[in-house]
Amino acid sequence: MAYKISDDCISCGACADQCPASAISEGDGKYVIDADACMDCGACAGVCPVGAPQAE
């Protein structure tokens, strides 16, 4: 089960910097997670200041 970034994302980039799989990239108005590359480790959720990455 991969993580997904909600609309609460403020595009700070903290999650992308911490992703060990490099599965997070800047999208249109918010960051997005490549579900095929996501390792479901939760590193992104642990550093997000607004709690935007959530387990699906």
JONOR-V416039 format. One record per residue. N is the residue number from 1. NEAR is the number of other ideal C-beta (glycine too) atoms within 12 Angstrom. Layout:
n:N near:NEAR
n:N near:NEAR
//
This chain:
n:1 near:13
n:2 near:25
n:3 near:34
n:4 near:27
n:5 near:39
n:6 near:22
n:7 near:17
n:8 near:20
n:9 near:31
n:10 near:18
n:11 near:23
n:12 near:22
n:13 near:22
n:14 near:24
n:15 near:42
n:16 near:29
n:17 near:18
n:18 near:23
n:19 near:32
n:20 near:18
n:21 near:23
n:22 near:17
n:23 near:27
n:24 near:38
n:25 near:22
n:26 near:17
n:27 near:19
n:28 near:11
n:29 near:13
n:30 near:25
n:31 near:34
n:32 near:28
n:33 near:38
n:34 near:21
n:35 near:18
n:36 near:10
n:37 near:18
n:38 near:30
n:39 near:20
n:40 near:23
n:41 near:23
n:42 near:23
n:43 near:24
n:44 near:41
n:45 near:30
n:46 near:17
n:47 near:22
n:48 near:31
n:49 near:17
n:50 near:21
n:51 near:21
n:52 near:30
n:53 near:36
n:54 near:23
n:55 near:18
n:56 near:14
//
